[in-house]
Amino acid sequence: MQDEDVTKKSDIYEYVLTGNEKFLNIRAFTEKQKKEAYER
């Protein structure tokens, strides 16, 4: 449970059991990164 990109750690067990990544609620980019990319 060390991955900082997983924002909903309580559903890790569901992911392990099903293999469905929707349970992890992964956030790949921060709002700051999105804004910087948009401005470029």
PDB file of N, CA, C and O in Angstrom:
ATOM      1  N   MET A   1       0.821  -1.192   0.000  1.00  0.00           N
ATOM      2  CA  MET A   1       0.000   0.000   0.000  1.00  0.00           C
ATOM      3  C   MET A   1       0.861   1.250   0.000  1.00  0.00           C
ATOM      4  O   MET A   1       0.482   2.268   0.580  1.00  0.00           O
ATOM      5  N   GLN A   2       1.992   1.182  -0.634  1.00  0.00           N
ATOM      6  CA  GLN A   2       2.910   2.302  -0.673  1.00  0.00           C
ATOM      7  C   GLN A   2       2.720   3.196  -1.898  1.00  0.00           C
ATOM      8  O   GLN A   2       3.322   4.267  -1.968  1.00  0.00           O
ATOM      9  N   ASP A   3       1.900   2.783  -2.861  1.00  0.00           N
ATOM     10  CA  ASP A   3       1.747   3.519  -4.105  1.00  0.00           C
ATOM     11  C   ASP A   3       0.959   4.803  -3.872  1.00  0.00           C
ATOM     12  O   ASP A   3      -0.203   4.748  -3.471  1.00  0.00           O
ATOM     13  N   GLU A   4       1.571   5.952  -4.117  1.00  0.00           N
ATOM     14  CA  GLU A   4       0.919   7.235  -3.893  1.00  0.00           C
ATOM     15  C   GLU A   4      -0.140   7.543  -4.942  1.00  0.00           C
ATOM     16  O   GLU A   4      -0.983   8.413  -4.724  1.00  0.00           O
ATOM     17  N   ASP A   5      -0.115   6.846  -6.082  1.00  0.00           N
ATOM     18  CA  ASP A   5      -1.087   7.104  -7.134  1.00  0.00           C
ATOM     19  C   ASP A   5      -2.447   6.492  -6.838  1.00  0.00           C
ATOM     20  O   ASP A   5      -3.448   6.883  -7.438  1.00  0.00           O
ATOM     21  N   VAL A   6      -2.491   5.549  -5.932  1.00  0.00           N
ATOM     22  CA  VAL A   6      -3.758   4.934  -5.553  1.00  0.00           C
ATOM     23  C   VAL A   6      -4.399   5.830  -4.508  1.00  0.00           C
ATOM     24  O   VAL A   6      -3.860   6.011  -3.416  1.00  0.00           O
ATOM     25  N   THR A   7      -5.560   6.394  -4.851  1.00  0.00           N
ATOM     26  CA  THR A   7      -6.190   7.344  -3.940  1.00  0.00           C
ATOM     27  C   THR A   7      -7.225   6.699  -3.032  1.00  0.00           C
ATOM     28  O   THR A   7      -7.631   7.307  -2.041  1.00  0.00           O
ATOM     29  N   LYS A   8      -7.659   5.492  -3.341  1.00  0.00           N
ATOM     30  CA  LYS A   8      -8.663   4.815  -2.525  1.00  0.00           C
ATOM     31  C   LYS A   8      -8.113   3.474  -2.067  1.00  0.00           C
ATOM     32  O   LYS A   8      -8.389   2.437  -2.671  1.00  0.00           O
ATOM     33  N   LYS A   9      -7.341   3.505  -1.006  1.00  0.00           N
ATOM     34  CA  LYS A   9      -6.625   2.327  -0.551  1.00  0.00           C
ATOM     35  C   LYS A   9      -7.544   1.241   0.018  1.00  0.00           C
ATOM     36  O   LYS A   9      -7.143   0.080   0.097  1.00  0.00           O
ATOM     37  N   SER A  10      -8.756   1.596   0.409  1.00  0.00           N
ATOM     38  CA  SER A  10      -9.655   0.602   0.990  1.00  0.00           C
ATOM     39  C   SER A  10     -10.131  -0.427  -0.036  1.00  0.00           C
ATOM     40  O   SER A  10     -10.582  -1.508   0.344  1.00  0.00           O
ATOM     41  N   ASP A  11     -10.040  -0.111  -1.316  1.00  0.00           N
ATOM     42  CA  ASP A  11     -10.494  -1.033  -2.357  1.00  0.00           C
ATOM     43  C   ASP A  11      -9.377  -1.866  -2.965  1.00  0.00           C
ATOM     44  O   ASP A  11      -9.585  -2.514  -3.990  1.00  0.00           O
ATOM     45  N   ILE A  12      -8.215  -1.864  -2.367  1.00  0.00           N
ATOM     46  CA  ILE A  12      -7.105  -2.663  -2.882  1.00  0.00           C
ATOM     47  C   ILE A  12      -7.450  -4.147  -2.839  1.00  0.00           C
ATOM     48  O   ILE A  12      -7.073  -4.898  -3.739  1.00  0.00           O
ATOM     49  N   TYR A  13      -8.159  -4.571  -1.810  1.00  0.00           N
ATOM     50  CA  TYR A  13      -8.534  -5.980  -1.694  1.00  0.00           C
ATOM     51  C   TYR A  13      -9.461  -6.390  -2.845  1.00  0.00           C
ATOM     52  O   TYR A  13      -9.324  -7.482  -3.397  1.00  0.00           O
ATOM     53  N   GLU A  14     -10.402  -5.512  -3.201  1.00  0.00           N
ATOM     54  CA  GLU A  14     -11.292  -5.797  -4.329  1.00  0.00           C
ATOM     55  C   GLU A  14     -10.492  -5.960  -5.608  1.00  0.00           C
ATOM     56  O   GLU A  14     -10.777  -6.841  -6.419  1.00  0.00           O
ATOM     57  N   TYR A  15      -9.484  -5.104  -5.789  1.00  0.00           N
ATOM     58  CA  TYR A  15      -8.632  -5.202  -6.980  1.00  0.00           C
ATOM     59  C   TYR A  15      -7.881  -6.528  -7.001  1.00  0.00           C
ATOM     60  O   TYR A  15      -7.808  -7.180  -8.043  1.00  0.00           O
ATOM     61  N   VAL A  16      -7.328  -6.929  -5.878  1.00  0.00           N
ATOM     62  CA  VAL A  16      -6.575  -8.182  -5.804  1.00  0.00           C
ATOM     63  C   VAL A  16      -7.477  -9.366  -6.148  1.00  0.00           C
ATOM     64  O   VAL A  16      -7.054 -10.294  -6.837  1.00  0.00           O
ATOM     65  N   LEU A  17      -8.710  -9.331  -5.671  1.00  0.00           N
ATOM     66  CA  LEU A  17      -9.628 -10.437  -5.901  1.00  0.00           C
ATOM     67  C   LEU A  17     -10.172 -10.476  -7.330  1.00  0.00           C
ATOM     68  O   LEU A  17     -10.374 -11.553  -7.890  1.00  0.00           O
ATOM     69  N   THR A  18     -10.408  -9.294  -7.919  1.00  0.00           N
ATOM     70  CA  THR A  18     -11.048  -9.256  -9.237  1.00  0.00           C
ATOM     71  C   THR A  18     -10.091  -8.915 -10.370  1.00  0.00           C
ATOM     72  O   THR A  18     -10.326  -9.311 -11.511  1.00  0.00           O
ATOM     73  N   GLY A  19      -9.012  -8.184 -10.077  1.00  0.00           N
ATOM     74  CA  GLY A  19      -8.094  -7.741 -11.119  1.00  0.00           C
ATOM     75  C   GLY A  19      -8.595  -6.516 -11.861  1.00  0.00           C
ATOM     76  O   GLY A  19      -7.971  -6.086 -12.831  1.00  0.00           O
ATOM     77  N   ASN A  20      -9.706  -5.947 -11.424  1.00  0.00           N
ATOM     78  CA  ASN A  20     -10.301  -4.785 -12.075  1.00  0.00           C
ATOM     79  C   ASN A  20      -9.712  -3.507 -11.484  1.00  0.00           C
ATOM     80  O   ASN A  20      -9.880  -3.231 -10.296  1.00  0.00           O
ATOM     81  N   GLU A  21      -9.018  -2.726 -12.319  1.00  0.00           N
ATOM     82  CA  GLU A  21      -8.314  -1.530 -11.838  1.00  0.00           C
ATOM     83  C   GLU A  21      -9.243  -0.403 -11.435  1.00  0.00           C
ATOM     84  O   GLU A  21      -8.796   0.547 -10.791  1.00  0.00           O
ATOM     85  N   LYS A  22     -10.516  -0.469 -11.788  1.00  0.00           N
ATOM     86  CA  LYS A  22     -11.434   0.614 -11.405  1.00  0.00           C
ATOM     87  C   LYS A  22     -11.550   0.756  -9.890  1.00  0.00           C
ATOM     88  O   LYS A  22     -11.878   1.831  -9.388  1.00  0.00           O
ATOM     89  N   PHE A  23     -11.280  -0.329  -9.163  1.00  0.00           N
ATOM     90  CA  PHE A  23     -11.370  -0.285  -7.712  1.00  0.00           C
ATOM     91  C   PHE A  23     -10.241   0.536  -7.087  1.00  0.00           C
ATOM     92  O   PHE A  23     -10.372   0.984  -5.948  1.00  0.00           O
ATOM     93  N   LEU A  24      -9.148   0.738  -7.800  1.00  0.00           N
ATOM     94  CA  LEU A  24      -8.007   1.454  -7.233  1.00  0.00           C
ATOM     95  C   LEU A  24      -8.170   2.962  -7.284  1.00  0.00           C
ATOM     96  O   LEU A  24      -7.523   3.682  -6.525  1.00  0.00           O
ATOM     97  N   ASN A  25      -9.031   3.447  -8.176  1.00  0.00           N
ATOM     98  CA  ASN A  25      -9.226   4.894  -8.317  1.00  0.00           C
ATOM     99  C   ASN A  25      -7.875   5.579  -8.501  1.00  0.00           C
ATOM    100  O   ASN A  25      -7.500   6.449  -7.716  1.00  0.00           O
ATOM    101  N   ILE A  26      -7.154   5.181  -9.537  1.00  0.00           N
ATOM    102  CA  ILE A  26      -5.796   5.668  -9.783  1.00  0.00           C
ATOM    103  C   ILE A  26      -5.827   7.079 -10.376  1.00  0.00           C
ATOM    104  O   ILE A  26      -6.568   7.354 -11.320  1.00  0.00           O
ATOM    105  N   ARG A  27      -5.038   7.933  -9.824  1.00  0.00           N
ATOM    106  CA  ARG A  27      -4.886   9.290 -10.348  1.00  0.00           C
ATOM    107  C   ARG A  27      -3.466   9.411 -10.887  1.00  0.00           C
ATOM    108  O   ARG A  27      -2.506   9.446 -10.117  1.00  0.00           O
ATOM    109  N   ALA A  28      -3.337   9.475 -12.200  1.00  0.00           N
ATOM    110  CA  ALA A  28      -2.029   9.447 -12.828  1.00  0.00           C
ATOM    111  C   ALA A  28      -1.315  10.804 -12.772  1.00  0.00           C
ATOM    112  O   ALA A  28      -0.090  10.854 -12.666  1.00  0.00           O
ATOM    113  N   PHE A  29      -2.074  11.899 -12.842  1.00  0.00           N
ATOM    114  CA  PHE A  29      -1.466  13.225 -12.879  1.00  0.00           C
ATOM    115  C   PHE A  29      -2.072  14.119 -11.809  1.00  0.00           C
ATOM    116  O   PHE A  29      -3.264  14.039 -11.514  1.00  0.00           O
ATOM    117  N   THR A  30      -1.233  14.973 -11.233  1.00  0.00           N
ATOM    118  CA  THR A  30      -1.746  15.946 -10.275  1.00  0.00           C
ATOM    119  C   THR A  30      -2.370  17.106 -11.038  1.00  0.00           C
ATOM    120  O   THR A  30      -2.137  17.274 -12.235  1.00  0.00           O
ATOM    121  N   GLU A  31      -3.160  17.897 -10.334  1.00  0.00           N
ATOM    122  CA  GLU A  31      -3.786  19.057 -10.975  1.00  0.00           C
ATOM    123  C   GLU A  31      -2.722  20.025 -11.505  1.00  0.00           C
ATOM    124  O   GLU A  31      -2.902  20.626 -12.564  1.00  0.00           O
ATOM    125  N   LYS A  32      -1.628  20.172 -10.776  1.00  0.00           N
ATOM    126  CA  LYS A  32      -0.546  21.053 -11.206  1.00  0.00           C
ATOM    127  C   LYS A  32       0.068  20.554 -12.508  1.00  0.00           C
ATOM    128  O   LYS A  32       0.350  21.351 -13.402  1.00  0.00           O
ATOM    129  N   GLN A  33       0.277  19.251 -12.624  1.00  0.00           N
ATOM    130  CA  GLN A  33       0.838  18.674 -13.840  1.00  0.00           C
ATOM    131  C   GLN A  33      -0.108  18.873 -15.019  1.00  0.00           C
ATOM    132  O   GLN A  33       0.337  19.176 -16.125  1.00  0.00           O
ATOM    133  N   LYS A  34      -1.387  18.707 -14.796  1.00  0.00           N
ATOM    134  CA  LYS A  34      -2.373  18.908 -15.863  1.00  0.00           C
ATOM    135  C   LYS A  34      -2.351  20.349 -16.354  1.00  0.00           C
ATOM    136  O   LYS A  34      -2.388  20.605 -17.557  1.00  0.00           O
ATOM    137  N   LYS A  35      -2.292  21.288 -15.414  1.00  0.00           N
ATOM    138  CA  LYS A  35      -2.305  22.710 -15.774  1.00  0.00           C
ATOM    139  C   LYS A  35      -1.042  23.078 -16.557  1.00  0.00           C
ATOM    140  O   LYS A  35      -1.117  23.802 -17.550  1.00  0.00           O
ATOM    141  N   GLU A  36       0.113  22.585 -16.113  1.00  0.00           N
ATOM    142  CA  GLU A  36       1.369  22.866 -16.813  1.00  0.00           C
ATOM    143  C   GLU A  36       1.348  22.300 -18.225  1.00  0.00           C
ATOM    144  O   GLU A  36       1.809  22.955 -19.160  1.00  0.00           O
ATOM    145  N   ALA A  37       0.823  21.103 -18.391  1.00  0.00           N
ATOM    146  CA  ALA A  37       0.741  20.488 -19.722  1.00  0.00           C
ATOM    147  C   ALA A  37      -0.220  21.274 -20.611  1.00  0.00           C
ATOM    148  O   ALA A  37       0.058  21.468 -21.794  1.00  0.00           O
ATOM    149  N   TYR A  38      -1.325  21.721 -20.071  1.00  0.00           N
ATOM    150  CA  TYR A  38      -2.291  22.489 -20.818  1.00  0.00           C
ATOM    151  C   TYR A  38      -1.691  23.819 -21.289  1.00  0.00           C
ATOM    152  O   TYR A  38      -1.927  24.249 -22.419  1.00  0.00           O
ATOM    153  N   GLU A  39      -0.917  24.463 -20.414  1.00  0.00           N
ATOM    154  CA  GLU A  39      -0.329  25.758 -20.749  1.00  0.00           C
ATOM    155  C   GLU A  39       0.751  25.626 -21.819  1.00  0.00           C
ATOM    156  O   GLU A  39       0.994  26.563 -22.579  1.00  0.00           O
ATOM    157  N   ARG A  40       1.404  24.450 -21.878  1.00  0.00           N
ATOM    158  CA  ARG A  40       2.415  24.238 -22.913  1.00  0.00           C
ATOM    159  C   ARG A  40       1.737  24.102 -24.252  1.00  0.00           C
ATOM    160  O   ARG A  40       2.408  23.915 -25.267  1.00  0.00           O
TER     161      ARG A  40
END
